[in-house]
Structures are given as structure tokens and as C-alpha cells.
Amino acid sequence: MQPPLLATCAVAALAAVTGCVDASERSTDYAYLHAAIIEPSCATANCHSAMTAQQGLDLSTPATCDDLVANYVCPGAGADCANPFGIDVHGLLINRLRATDGLLMPQDGPLPESDIQLIETWIEEGASCE
């Protein structure tokens, strides 16, 4: 006996929304972070797209990573966050993603915790733009 079409569609839709990839299997490569999290959540028409670039930050392409790192991840370190003392993952970017400074980004709702943790891991690993 085959399952009802509606139930099959509901299961497929739920899998698509929740994702089928284990969080531990997700890449901390910036190209992946940009495509999976940053572009759809931050580079939107009213926020950090090429046209609006709120606060001067354009996140519409992966090529803007250096600006993100130099100004919002580890200011003063240039585009290279790697240092022997570790990285303060509670810099401006993480503060905004967690709203610890009172300003939530994205403004229309928080990122899933798993996405924030993946970005923190990227920062802890040196916030490479390559």
C-alpha cells in the first residue's frame, strides 16, 4: 500500500525546510557560508545588498568577505584574523547575530543557532576568505 500523496509531500517539504545535512557536516569555508547563510539572510534588498549596502557593508558577493572580516569580525587585524592568542568570537558580527549589544541582525529575525555557531567556528578557525 502506498502512503497518501499529501503525507508524502508533507514529509518532503519538512525535509527541505529543516535540511538533510547534519550540522557537524557543514563546511566553514566562506564560499559555503556566503551561499548558505549570508547571501539569503543578510544580502537582501533592504539590508546589505549591492544596492543598499547598509552601514557601507555590501554582502552580495563572496568577494566582499575581506571588508566583512576587516571591519566587523576582527577590526584592526586587516583581512587576516589568525593570531596565536585566539579570536574574540564576540566581536561586532557575533554581537549583532546574537543581539548581545541590543541590535539584532538580521533585523527580521535571528539566524538559527546552528548557523551562528557555524559562523563562530569560521571565526575561530581564522575567518579565512578563501
GUKE-344085 format. One record per residue: residue number from 1; residue in three letters; y, x, z of N, C-alpha, C, O, CB in turn. Coordinates in steps of 0.2 Angstrom, whole numbers, plus 2048, in hexadecimal, padded with zeros to 3 digits. Last residue first. Glycine has a CB too. Example, Ala and Ser with C-alpha at 12.3 -4.5 7.8 and 13.67 -1.06 7.14 Angstrom:
BEGIN
+-----+-----+-----+-----+-----+------+------+------+-----+-----+-----+-----+-----+-----+------+------+------+
:   i :  aa : n_y : n_x : n_z : ca_y : ca_x : ca_z : c_y : c_x : c_z : o_y : o_x : o_z : cb_y : cb_x : cb_z :
+-----+-----+-----+-----+-----+------+------+------+-----+-----+-----+-----+-----+-----+------+------+------+
:   2 : SER : 7F5 : 840 : 823 :  7FB :  844 :  824 : 800 : 840 : 827 : 806 : 843 : 828 :  7FD :  846 :  81D :
:   1 : ALA : 7E4 : 842 : 827 :  7EA :  83E :  827 : 7F0 : 842 : 827 : 7EF : 847 : 82A :  7EA :  839 :  82D :
+-----+-----+-----+-----+-----+------+------+------+-----+-----+-----+-----+-----+-----+------+------+------+
END
This chain:
BEGIN
+-----+-----+-----+-----+-----+------+------+------+-----+-----+-----+-----+-----+-----+------+------+------+
:   i :  aa : n_y : n_x : n_z : ca_y : ca_x : ca_z : c_y : c_x : c_z : o_y : o_x : o_z : cb_y : cb_x : cb_z :
+-----+-----+-----+-----+-----+------+------+------+-----+-----+-----+-----+-----+-----+------+------+------+
: 130 : GLU : 8A3 : 8C4 : 809 :  89F :  8C5 :  803 : 898 : 8C1 : 803 : 894 : 8C2 : 7FF :  89D :  8CD :  803 :
: 129 : CYS : 8AA : 8C3 : 814 :  8AC :  8BE :  80E : 8A8 : 8BF : 808 : 8A9 : 8BC : 803 :  8B3 :  8BF :  80D :
: 128 : SER : 8A4 : 8C3 : 825 :  8A5 :  8C6 :  81E : 8A6 : 8C1 : 819 : 8A4 : 8BB : 819 :  89E :  8C9 :  81C :
: 127 : ALA : 8A5 : 8C2 : 833 :  8A9 :  8BE :  82F : 8AA : 8C1 : 828 : 8AF : 8C1 : 825 :  8B0 :  8BD :  832 :
: 126 : GLY : 89C : 8C8 : 83C :  8A2 :  8CC :  839 : 8A6 : 8C8 : 834 : 8AA : 8CB : 831 :  89E :  8D2 :  835 :
: 125 : GLU : 894 : 8C0 : 843 :  891 :  8C5 :  83F : 896 : 8C9 : 83B : 894 : 8CD : 837 :  88C :  8C2 :  83A :
: 124 : GLU : 89C : 8B8 : 849 :  899 :  8BD :  84D : 896 : 8C2 : 849 : 895 : 8C8 : 84B :  894 :  8B9 :  852 :
: 123 : ILE : 89F : 8B0 : 83E :  8A5 :  8B4 :  841 : 8A1 : 8B9 : 845 : 8A3 : 8BF : 845 :  8A9 :  8AF :  846 :
: 122 : TRP : 893 : 8AA : 83C :  896 :  8AD :  836 : 89B : 8B2 : 839 : 89C : 8B8 : 837 :  899 :  8A9 :  831 :
: 121 : THR : 892 : 8A3 : 848 :  88D :  8A8 :  847 : 890 : 8AD : 841 : 88F : 8B3 : 841 :  886 :  8A5 :  845 :
: 120 : GLU : 89C : 899 : 846 :  89D :  89E :  84C : 898 : 8A4 : 84A : 89A : 8AA : 84C :  89B :  89B :  853 :
: 119 : ILE : 897 : 892 : 83C :  89D :  896 :  83B : 89E : 89B : 840 : 8A0 : 8A1 : 83F :  8A3 :  891 :  83A :
: 118 : LEU : 88C : 88D : 843 :  88B :  891 :  83D : 891 : 895 : 83B : 890 : 89B : 83A :  889 :  88D :  837 :
: 117 : GLN : 893 : 885 : 84C :  88F :  88A :  84E : 88D : 88F : 849 : 88D : 895 : 84A :  888 :  888 :  852 :
: 116 : ILE : 898 : 87B : 843 :  89D :  880 :  847 : 899 : 886 : 84A : 89B : 88C : 849 :  8A0 :  87C :  84D :
: 115 : ASP : 88C : 875 : 83F :  891 :  879 :  83A : 896 : 87E : 83E : 897 : 883 : 83B :  895 :  874 :  836 :
: 114 : SER : 887 : 870 : 84B :  883 :  875 :  847 : 888 : 879 : 842 : 886 : 87F : 841 :  87D :  871 :  844 :
: 113 : GLU : 891 : 866 : 84E :  890 :  86C :  852 : 88C : 872 : 84E : 88E : 878 : 84F :  88D :  86A :  859 :
: 112 : PRO : 89A : 860 : 840 :  894 :  860 :  844 : 894 : 867 : 848 : 896 : 86C : 845 :  88E :  85F :  840 :
: 111 : LEU : 8AC : 85F : 841 :  8A6 :  862 :  83E : 8A0 : 861 : 843 : 8A1 : 861 : 849 :  8A7 :  869 :  83C :
: 110 : PRO : 8B6 : 851 : 846 :  8B3 :  858 :  847 : 8AD : 859 : 843 : 8A9 : 855 : 841 :  8B1 :  858 :  84F :
: 109 : GLY : 8C2 : 849 : 83C :  8BC :  849 :  840 : 8B9 : 850 : 841 : 8BA : 854 : 83C :  8B7 :  844 :  83E :
: 108 : ASP : 8CE : 84B : 835 :  8CA :  844 :  835 : 8C4 : 844 : 839 : 8C1 : 83E : 839 :  8C9 :  842 :  82E :
: 107 : GLN : 8D1 : 858 : 837 :  8D5 :  853 :  83B : 8D2 : 84C : 83A : 8D2 : 848 : 83F :  8DC :  852 :  838 :
: 106 : PRO : 8C5 : 864 : 839 :  8C9 :  860 :  835 : 8CC : 85A : 839 : 8C9 : 858 : 83E :  8C5 :  85D :  82F :
: 105 : MET : 8CF : 868 : 846 :  8CE :  869 :  83F : 8C6 : 868 : 83E : 8C2 : 86B : 841 :  8D1 :  870 :  83D :
: 104 : LEU : 8D9 : 863 : 854 :  8D3 :  863 :  851 : 8D3 : 864 : 849 : 8D7 : 861 : 846 :  8CF :  85C :  852 :
: 103 : LEU : 8E2 : 86A : 860 :  8E3 :  868 :  859 : 8DC : 869 : 856 : 8D9 : 86E : 855 :  8E8 :  86D :  856 :
: 102 : GLY : 8DF : 86F : 86D :  8E2 :  868 :  86C : 8E3 : 866 : 865 : 8E5 : 860 : 864 :  8E9 :  868 :  870 :
: 101 : ASP : 8D8 : 87A : 86E :  8DF :  87B :  86E : 8E3 : 874 : 86D : 8E9 : 874 : 86C :  8E2 :  880 :  86A :
: 100 : THR : 8CC : 876 : 86B :  8CD :  878 :  872 : 8D4 : 87A : 873 : 8D7 : 87A : 879 :  8C9 :  87F :  873 :
:  99 : ALA : 8C6 : 870 : 860 :  8CC :  86D :  863 : 8CD : 86F : 86A : 8D0 : 86C : 86E :  8CB :  865 :  863 :
:  98 : ARG : 8BC : 876 : 859 :  8BA :  873 :  85F : 8C0 : 870 : 862 : 8BF : 86C : 868 :  8B8 :  879 :  864 :
:  97 : LEU : 8C4 : 87B : 84E :  8BE :  877 :  84C : 8BB : 874 : 853 : 8B8 : 86E : 852 :  8B8 :  87C :  84A :
:  96 : ARG : 8CE : 882 : 855 :  8D0 :  87C :  851 : 8C9 : 878 : 84F : 8CA : 871 : 850 :  8D3 :  87E :  84A :
:  95 : ASN : 8C7 : 88C : 85A :  8CB :  888 :  85F : 8CC : 881 : 85B : 8CC : 87C : 85E :  8D1 :  88C :  861 :
:  94 : ILE : 8C2 : 892 : 84F :  8BD :  88F :  853 : 8C1 : 88A : 858 : 8BE : 885 : 859 :  8B9 :  894 :  857 :
:  93 : LEU : 8CF : 897 : 84A :  8CA :  893 :  846 : 8C5 : 88F : 84A : 8C5 : 889 : 849 :  8C6 :  897 :  841 :
:  92 : LEU : 8D4 : 89F : 854 :  8D7 :  899 :  852 : 8D3 : 895 : 84E : 8D3 : 88F : 84F :  8DD :  89B :  84E :
:  91 : GLY : 8C6 : 8A5 : 85E :  8CC :  8A6 :  85B : 8CE : 89F : 858 : 8CC : 89A : 859 :  8CB :  8AB :  855 :
:  90 : HIS : 8BA : 8A6 : 865 :  8BE :  8A0 :  866 : 8C5 : 8A2 : 864 : 8CA : 8A0 : 867 :  8BE :  8A0 :  86E :
:  89 : VAL : 8B2 : 8B1 : 862 :  8B1 :  8AB :  85E : 8B5 : 8A5 : 860 : 8B5 : 89F : 85D :  8AA :  8A9 :  85E :
:  88 : ASP : 8B7 : 8C0 : 862 :  8B9 :  8BA :  866 : 8B8 : 8B4 : 861 : 8BC : 8B3 : 85D :  8C0 :  8BB :  868 :
:  87 : ILE : 8AB : 8CC : 85F :  8B0 :  8C8 :  85C : 8B1 : 8C2 : 860 : 8AC : 8BF : 863 :  8AE :  8C5 :  855 :
:  86 : GLY : 8A7 : 8DD : 864 :  8A5 :  8D6 :  862 : 8AC : 8D2 : 860 : 8B1 : 8D5 : 860 :  8A2 :  8D3 :  869 :
:  85 : PHE : 8AA : 8EA : 864 :  8AB :  8E6 :  86A : 8A9 : 8DF : 869 : 8AA : 8DB : 86E :  8B2 :  8E7 :  86D :
:  84 : PRO : 8AA : 8F0 : 857 :  8A5 :  8F2 :  85C : 8A5 : 8EE : 862 : 8A0 : 8EE : 866 :  8A5 :  8F9 :  85E :
:  83 : ASN : 8AD : 8E4 : 84A :  8B0 :  8E9 :  84F : 8AA : 8EA : 854 : 8A6 : 8E6 : 855 :  8B6 :  8E6 :  852 :
:  82 : ALA : 8B1 : 8DB : 83C :  8AC :  8DF :  83F : 8AF : 8E4 : 844 : 8B4 : 8E8 : 842 :  8A8 :  8E3 :  83A :
:  81 : CYS : 8BA : 8D4 : 834 :  8BA :  8D3 :  83B : 8B5 : 8D7 : 83F : 8B5 : 8D7 : 845 :  8B8 :  8CC :  83C :
:  80 : ASP : 8C5 : 8D7 : 828 :  8BF :  8DA :  82A : 8BE : 8D9 : 832 : 8C2 : 8DC : 836 :  8BE :  8E2 :  829 :
:  79 : ALA : 8D1 : 8D5 : 823 :  8CC :  8D0 :  820 : 8C5 : 8D3 : 823 : 8C0 : 8D0 : 821 :  8CB :  8D0 :  819 :
:  78 : GLY : 8DA : 8D8 : 831 :  8DA :  8D8 :  82A : 8D4 : 8D3 : 828 : 8D3 : 8CE : 82B :  8D9 :  8DF :  827 :
:  77 : ALA : 8DC : 8D6 : 83E :  8D6 :  8DA :  83C : 8D6 : 8DB : 835 : 8D1 : 8DE : 832 :  8D0 :  8D8 :  83F :
:  76 : GLY : 8E6 : 8CD : 840 :  8E7 :  8D4 :  842 : 8E2 : 8D9 : 840 : 8E3 : 8DF : 840 :  8E8 :  8D5 :  84A :
:  75 : PRO : 8DB : 8BF : 844 :  8E2 :  8C2 :  842 : 8E3 : 8C9 : 845 : 8E1 : 8CB : 84A :  8E7 :  8BE :  845 :
:  74 : CYS : 8CE : 8BA : 841 :  8CF :  8BF :  845 : 8D6 : 8C3 : 843 : 8D6 : 8C8 : 83F :  8C9 :  8C5 :  845 :
:  73 : VAL : 8D0 : 8AC : 83B :  8CA :  8AE :  83F : 8CB : 8B4 : 843 : 8C9 : 8B4 : 849 :  8C4 :  8B0 :  83A :
:  72 : TYR : 8DC : 8AB : 836 :  8DA :  8A6 :  83A : 8D3 : 8A7 : 83E : 8D2 : 8A4 : 843 :  8D8 :  89F :  836 :
:  71 : ASN : 8E0 : 8B6 : 82D :  8E5 :  8B2 :  831 : 8E2 : 8AD : 836 : 8E6 : 8AB : 83B :  8E9 :  8AE :  82C :
:  70 : ALA : 8D5 : 8BC : 828 :  8DB :  8C0 :  82A : 8DF : 8BC : 82F : 8E3 : 8BF : 833 :  8DE :  8C3 :  824 :
:  69 : VAL : 8CC : 8B1 : 824 :  8CA :  8B6 :  829 : 8D0 : 8BA : 82C : 8D1 : 8BA : 832 :  8C6 :  8BB :  826 :
:  68 : LEU : 8D4 : 8AA : 81B :  8D2 :  8A7 :  820 : 8D0 : 8AC : 826 : 8D2 : 8AB : 82C :  8CC :  8A3 :  81E :
:  67 : ASP : 8D6 : 8B5 : 811 :  8DC :  8B2 :  815 : 8DA : 8AE : 81B : 8DD : 8AF : 820 :  8E0 :  8AD :  810 :
:  66 : ASP : 8C9 : 8B7 : 80D :  8CD :  8BC :  810 : 8D3 : 8BA : 814 : 8D4 : 8BC : 81A :  8CF :  8C1 :  80B :
:  65 : CYS : 8C6 : 8AA : 807 :  8C2 :  8AC :  80D : 8C7 : 8B2 : 811 : 8C7 : 8B2 : 817 :  8BB :  8AF :  80C :
:  64 : THR : 8C9 : 8A6 : 7FB :  8CE :  8A6 :  800 : 8CC : 8A8 : 807 : 8CF : 8A8 : 80C :  8D1 :  89F :  800 :
:  63 : ALA : 8BE : 8A6 : 7F2 :  8C2 :  8AC :  7F2 : 8C8 : 8AC : 7F7 : 8CB : 8B1 : 7F8 :  8C6 :  8AC :  7EB :
:  62 : PRO : 8B8 : 899 : 7F3 :  8B6 :  89F :  7F8 : 8BA : 8A5 : 7F8 : 8BA : 8A9 : 7FC :  8AF :  8A1 :  7F6 :
:  61 : THR : 8C5 : 88D : 7F3 :  8C1 :  892 :  7EF : 8BE : 897 : 7F4 : 8C2 : 898 : 7F9 :  8C4 :  895 :  7E9 :
:  60 : SER : 8CD : 886 : 7FB :  8CA :  882 :  7F6 : 8C5 : 887 : 7F2 : 8C1 : 884 : 7EF :  8CF :  880 :  7F1 :
:  59 : LEU : 8D5 : 888 : 806 :  8CE :  889 :  807 : 8CA : 887 : 801 : 8C4 : 885 : 802 :  8CC :  886 :  80D :
:  58 : ASP : 8E5 : 88E : 809 :  8E1 :  88B :  804 : 8DA : 88D : 805 : 8D8 : 893 : 805 :  8E4 :  88D :  7FD :
:  57 : LEU : 8F1 : 88D : 815 :  8EA :  88F :  814 : 8E7 : 88B : 80F : 8E6 : 885 : 810 :  8E7 :  88E :  81B :
:  56 : GLY : 8FE : 889 : 818 :  8FD :  88F :  814 : 8F6 : 891 : 812 : 8F5 : 896 : 80F :  901 :  894 :  816 :
:  55 : GLN : 8FD : 87E : 820 :  8FE :  884 :  823 : 8FD : 88A : 81F : 8FC : 890 : 821 :  8FA :  884 :  829 :
:  54 : GLN : 8F4 : 877 : 812 :  8F7 :  876 :  819 : 8F7 : 87C : 81C : 8F3 : 880 : 81C :  8F4 :  870 :  81D :
:  53 : ALA : 8F2 : 876 : 803 :  8F2 :  87C :  807 : 8F6 : 87B : 80E : 8FA : 87F : 80F :  8F4 :  882 :  803 :
:  52 : THR : 8F3 : 86D : 7F8 :  8F7 :  86C :  7FE : 8F7 : 872 : 803 : 8FC : 873 : 806 :  8F3 :  866 :  802 :
:  51 : MET : 8EC : 872 : 7ED :  8F2 :  86F :  7EC : 8F6 : 86E : 7F3 : 8FC : 86F : 7F3 :  8F1 :  868 :  7E9 :
:  50 : ALA : 8E0 : 878 : 7F2 :  8E5 :  87D :  7EE : 8EC : 879 : 7EE : 8F1 : 87C : 7EE :  8E2 :  87E :  7E7 :
:  49 : SER : 8DE : 871 : 802 :  8DC :  872 :  7FB : 8E2 : 876 : 7F8 : 8E7 : 878 : 7FB :  8DC :  86B :  7F8 :
:  48 : HIS : 8DE : 86E : 810 :  8DF :  875 :  80E : 8DC : 876 : 807 : 8D9 : 87B : 805 :  8DB :  87A :  813 :
:  47 : CYS : 8E3 : 85E : 810 :  8E3 :  864 :  815 : 8E4 : 86B : 811 : 8E9 : 86D : 810 :  8DC :  864 :  819 :
:  46 : ASN : 8E2 : 854 : 807 :  8E7 :  854 :  80C : 8E8 : 85A : 811 : 8EC : 85A : 815 :  8E7 :  84E :  811 :
:  45 : ALA : 8D7 : 857 : 7FF :  8DD :  856 :  7FC : 8E3 : 856 : 801 : 8E8 : 858 : 800 :  8DD :  84F :  7F9 :
:  44 : THR : 8CD : 864 : 807 :  8CE :  85D :  805 : 8D5 : 85C : 803 : 8DA : 861 : 804 :  8CC :  858 :  80A :
:  43 : ALA : 8C6 : 86F : 80D :  8CA :  870 :  807 : 8CB : 869 : 804 : 8CA : 869 : 7FE :  8C7 :  875 :  802 :
:  42 : CYS : 8BE : 86B : 818 :  8C5 :  86E :  819 : 8C9 : 86E : 813 : 8CF : 86D : 813 :  8C4 :  875 :  81C :
:  41 : SER : 8B2 : 865 : 814 :  8B5 :  863 :  81A : 8BC : 865 : 81B : 8C0 : 862 : 81E :  8B1 :  866 :  820 :
:  40 : PRO : 8AD : 86B : 808 :  8AD :  864 :  808 : 8B1 : 861 : 80F : 8B3 : 85C : 80F :  8A6 :  862 :  809 :
:  39 : GLU : 8B1 : 879 : 80A :  8B3 :  876 :  805 : 8B3 : 86E : 806 : 8B8 : 86B : 805 :  8B0 :  877 :  7FE :
:  38 : ILE : 8A9 : 87C : 817 :  8B0 :  87D :  816 : 8B3 : 879 : 810 : 8B8 : 875 : 811 :  8B2 :  884 :  815 :
:  37 : ILE : 89B : 879 : 815 :  89F :  876 :  81A : 8A6 : 876 : 819 : 8AA : 871 : 819 :  89E :  87B :  820 :
:  36 : ALA : 895 : 87D : 809 :  891 :  878 :  80D : 896 : 875 : 812 : 895 : 86F : 814 :  88C :  87B :  810 :
:  35 : ALA : 89D : 887 : 803 :  89A :  881 :  7FF : 898 : 87C : 803 : 899 : 876 : 801 :  895 :  884 :  7FA :
:  34 : HIS : 8A0 : 890 : 80E :  8A5 :  88C :  80A : 8A3 : 886 : 806 : 8A6 : 881 : 806 :  8A8 :  891 :  805 :
:  33 : LEU : 893 : 894 : 812 :  897 :  890 :  816 : 89D : 88C : 813 : 89F : 887 : 814 :  89B :  895 :  81B :
:  32 : TYR : 88F : 89A : 806 :  88B :  894 :  808 : 890 : 890 : 80D : 890 : 88A : 80C :  885 :  896 :  80C :
:  31 : ALA : 898 : 8A5 : 805 :  898 :  8A0 :  800 : 894 : 89A : 802 : 896 : 894 : 7FF :  894 :  8A4 :  7FA :
:  30 : TYR : 896 : 8AB : 812 :  89C :  8A7 :  811 : 89B : 8A3 : 80B : 89E : 89D : 80B :  8A2 :  8AC :  810 :
:  29 : ASP : 886 : 8AA : 81A :  88A :  8AD :  814 : 890 : 8A8 : 813 : 88F : 8A2 : 813 :  885 :  8AD :  80E :
:  28 : THR : 87E : 8A4 : 823 :  885 :  8A6 :  825 : 889 : 8AA : 820 : 88E : 8AC : 821 :  884 :  8AA :  82C :
:  27 : SER : 873 : 897 : 81E :  875 :  89E :  81D : 87C : 89E : 820 : 880 : 89A : 821 :  876 :  89F :  816 :
:  26 : ARG : 866 : 88F : 828 :  86D :  88F :  824 : 870 : 895 : 824 : 86F : 899 : 828 :  871 :  889 :  827 :
:  25 : GLU : 85C : 88E : 830 :  85B :  891 :  829 : 861 : 891 : 825 : 861 : 894 : 820 :  855 :  88D :  826 :
:  24 : SER : 860 : 888 : 83B :  85F :  88F :  83C : 85D : 892 : 835 : 85D : 898 : 835 :  859 :  890 :  841 :
:  23 : ALA : 860 : 87B : 837 :  866 :  87E :  838 : 865 : 886 : 839 : 86A : 88A : 837 :  86A :  87C :  83F :
:  22 : ASP : 855 : 876 : 82A :  856 :  878 :  831 : 85C : 87C : 832 : 85E : 880 : 82E :  850 :  87C :  834 :
:  21 : VAL : 859 : 86B : 81E :  859 :  872 :  820 : 85A : 873 : 827 : 85F : 870 : 82A :  85E :  876 :  81B :
:  20 : CYS : 85C : 85E : 81A :  855 :  860 :  81B : 854 : 867 : 81D : 84E : 869 : 81E :  851 :  85E :  815 :
:  19 : GLY : 868 : 852 : 820 :  866 :  859 :  81D : 85F : 85A : 81F : 85C : 858 : 824 :  86B :  85E :  820 :
:  18 : THR : 86D : 846 : 823 :  86C :  84B :  828 : 86A : 852 : 826 : 86A : 856 : 82A :  866 :  848 :  82D :
:  17 : VAL : 86E : 840 : 816 :  874 :  840 :  81A : 873 : 846 : 820 : 877 : 84A : 821 :  875 :  83A :  81E :
:  16 : ALA : 861 : 841 : 811 :  867 :  844 :  80D : 86D : 845 : 812 : 870 : 84A : 811 :  869 :  840 :  807 :
:  15 : ALA : 85A : 83A : 81A :  858 :  841 :  819 : 85E : 844 : 815 : 860 : 84A : 817 :  852 :  842 :  815 :
:  14 : LEU : 85F : 82D : 818 :  860 :  830 :  81E : 85F : 838 : 81E : 862 : 83C : 821 :  85B :  82D :  823 :
:  13 : ALA : 85B : 82B : 80B :  862 :  82B :  80C : 863 : 82F : 813 : 868 : 833 : 813 :  865 :  824 :  80C :
:  12 : ALA : 84D : 82A : 80C :  850 :  82F :  808 : 857 : 830 : 80A : 85A : 836 : 80A :  84F :  82D :  801 :
:  11 : VAL : 84C : 81F : 815 :  84A :  825 :  817 : 84D : 82B : 813 : 84F : 830 : 816 :  842 :  826 :  817 :
:  10 : ALA : 851 : 815 : 80C :  855 :  816 :  813 : 853 : 81D : 815 : 857 : 821 : 818 :  853 :  811 :  818 :
:   9 : CYS : 848 : 815 : 802 :  84F :  817 :  801 : 853 : 819 : 807 : 857 : 81D : 807 :  853 :  811 :  7FD :
:   8 : THR : 83D : 810 : 809 :  83D :  816 :  806 : 844 : 819 : 805 : 845 : 81F : 806 :  839 :  816 :  7FF :
:   7 : ALA : 842 : 803 : 80D :  840 :  808 :  812 : 840 : 80F : 80F : 842 : 814 : 812 :  839 :  806 :  815 :
:   6 : LEU : 843 : 7FD : 800 :  849 :  7FE :  804 : 848 : 803 : 80A : 84C : 807 : 80B :  84B :  7F7 :  807 :
:   5 : LEU : 836 : 7FD : 7FB :  83B :  801 :  7F8 : 841 : 803 : 7FC : 843 : 808 : 7FD :  83D :  7FE :  7F1 :
:   4 : PRO : 828 : 7FE : 807 :  82E :  7FA :  803 : 833 : 7FF : 801 : 835 : 804 : 804 :  831 :  7F5 :  808 :
:   3 : PRO : 81A : 809 : 803 :  820 :  806 :  808 : 825 : 803 : 804 : 826 : 804 : 7FE :  823 :  80C :  80B :
:   2 : GLN : 80B : 803 : 7FC :  811 :  807 :  7FB : 816 : 804 : 800 : 817 : 7FE : 801 :  814 :  807 :  7F4 :
:   1 : MET : 7FA : 804 : 800 :  800 :  800 :  800 : 806 : 804 : 800 : 807 : 809 : 804 :  800 :  7FB :  806 :
+-----+-----+-----+-----+-----+------+------+------+-----+-----+-----+-----+-----+-----+------+------+------+
END
